[in-house]
Amino acid sequence: MSTIAGLSLKDKWLVFHKENPRIRIRDAARQLDTTEAEIIAAFAGSSVIRLESKLTELWKRLPELGYIMALTRNESCVHERKGVFEKVGINSKHVGIVVGPDIDMRMFFDRWAFAFAVFDNEAAAFKKSIQVFDHQGTAVVKIFLQENSNHDAFEKLVREFEDTLQLSSLAIREPEPAPAYNDDQVDVAAFQRDWSELKDTHDFFPMLKKHQVSRLHALRIAGEYARQTANDRVTALLEKASEKELEIMVFVANQGNIQIHTGPVKKIVAIPGWINVMDPAFNLHLKLEDIASTWLVKKPTVDGMVHSLEIFDANGNLIVQFFGKRKPGAPELPAWTELVTGLQ
């Protein structure tokens, strides 16, 4: 690190990456005492173009890019899905939704702060993409162009949404206070009654909010609706889903975006510390040492019981969720029910 003292942030990153090519920019930013967004912004005006804050308008235009790869991650899990944007719905200035067989997202725009168009730069390990970050400089979602993407459309979008001022500095905010919960004083009987009366999985979060209970504590007091299982069950789930050619749903979220894969998982690759899905259109990378607890969860709906495997870190943050493929109005796939309830 002494070799980069006194350098600009842009040059610090170039030197650091050359000396540590295997360290990802997210992790490198911590070692450089900065944020990933600030490293990206340091290249503004050269291989990076800062975009205007009209992010809801930008997102409506992403179908123009054609076939892309969307990446959403949190501290412990990376979700990469290739395909095309189809229906992009902006429900309000705060919430949006992308629906399609390939790209499936739930966006929370009030968490989005900075957006950049990034161009190929081998020395900086940059690939052509649109990258969005939150107010703390942490990546929310990245859209990477592929060889068969519409590169002309990308250039057009960059020109239309380019910010007038290509500043290399960002107004980074301190992390927001953790949400306050009422875990120690929840009326357990009333909570379990409300859980038993759920009609839709989308009613689950409002129920948590009603009782001011954290998601992890909700599972602890759920009674028959949740039980903890071994942390290695996620590997068994993925391997069995692959063997059975079962279509599943994989949800990975951060504070600004939820990204969903619906479909099969075929090539399951275990390497020290990680379990991975390495399919042509879907990659998942889950850091096993970050798993603090794993839960088998049941939620009643008008279509029958819905089962999931839900994985948390040591701070009680949800890392990843697995469901069987289903749509509203249809019951859960029996093969999924059998698989997930058979996990011990």
Secondary structure, DSSP 8 states (H G I E B T S, - for coil): -GGGTTS-HHHHHHHHHHH-TTS-HHHHHHHTTS-HHHHHHTTBTTTEEEB-S-HHHHHHTGGGG-EEEEEEE-SSEEEEEEEE--EEEE-SSSEEEEESSS--EEEEGGGEEEEEEE--BGGGTB-SEEEEEETTS-EEEEEEE-TTS-HHHHHHHHHHHB-S---S--------------GGG--HHHHHHHHHT--SGGGHHHHHHHHT--HHHHHHT-GGGEEEE-TTHHHHHHHHHHHTT--EEEEEE-SSEEEEEEE----EEEETTEEEEE-SSEEEEEEGGG--EEEEEEE--TT--EEEEEEE-TTS-EEEEEEE---TTS---HHHHHHHHT--
